[in-house]
Amino acid sequence: MIQKDEINEILEKYHKEKITIATLCSHSALNITYGAKQEGFRTLGICQTERVPYYRAFTEAKPDIFPPDIPSIEDPKDMLNEKFQEILREHNTIVVPTGSFVAYVGSKNLEENFFVPVQGNRKVLEWEGNRKKQKQWLENSGVKIPKEFKYPSDIDRLCITKFYGAKGGQGFFLAASEKDFYKEIEKRKIDPKKTKFVIQEYVLGSRLYPHMHFSPFSERGLKINDGWLEILGYDQRMESNIDELHRAGLSRKEMKKLGIEESFTVVGNRPVIPREKLQIPYYSIGKKIVEASQKLFSPGMLGAFCPETICTKDLDIYVFEISARIVAGTNIWSPTGAPEGWYIWGEPMYMGRRIAREIKLGIERGELEKVVY
Ligand code: ATP
């Protein structure tokens, strides 16, 4: 693991008035870049060659430092090349990690081979990426989580089987019994002995994704120990084809007979304004998650995160996963800002901008190292 002192040393050499905010051109890069520009930062785009013309097409959200001024990359892992890292450091770059960034570069590489300051707490990536650790984090926080079944023979209700590392819900399936489970496994030609998966109770309700941010600086939002929790907005993912199956009016059995497989692949996001009474339990969930993180991996959760939740008909909220960085669902509120963000900041405050604001506050206070690792 790259030590915090090593990153602090790099940060000390940076020209603080010339800090550049960078990310990989994917996932929430337009949101992050536009937000950083609004906060007065120079921006840099780490971009794969075939994507360059497309990111250039977003005239106002295009990063300032962009190929051909810097090299484009063929594979996201190319940013680990010493020469590329040197270019990033020369530009006084702070990198904002996103879902794609972590998935393509790998959390192990970020922990061990990426000597460029990263916004937030690098340690959190390991707690997010490792399902066992993430479960420990959730259990320690005391939030409600879906029941898990160790063996297929334990299945006694509708369950969802999730594969490790299957980003965006790809390949997940539903099964209500052991027999169902093995039928699905066979169909997918999966060897359950060689594949890592988790079987979770399928919680019925409305999925809600709150856009949370924890700051040691802001003095806005909900005070928790030495920091402040803000919820800037909410979204719901659009998942194909599970969201639309009801339109065909078929039962799960009929669907299977026709050879239609449910799928949870994310194709987009829609805005949600939850009932006002739900804002309180959502803050409470965020508080519990932050407090547990501070105990488990000090200084704990910093910056953007999202407990992925399902709210049942009785308004019980289950957390089935934590994304410990900006989620793509925040894109829906960029650059207008959701009402919740306005109520805290009195101006459009969406996650890309909020991340840049945090870096700005860190520079102004001479405490940048508190929010960068
Ligand atoms: P990502 O890393 O992109 O967040 P993932 O591959 O880790 O995705 P999850 O977010 O855990 O997968 O789940 C994908 C989708 O499956 C969810 O958005 C939700 O629709 C559904 N889902 C997951 N767990 C449950 C559950 N316990 N009950 C009901 N639906 C669930």
Residues whose N, C-alpha, C, O or C-beta is under 5 A from the ligand:
A	BS01	ATP	P146 I160 A166 K167 G168 G169 Q170 Q200 E201 Y202 V203 F264 F320 E321
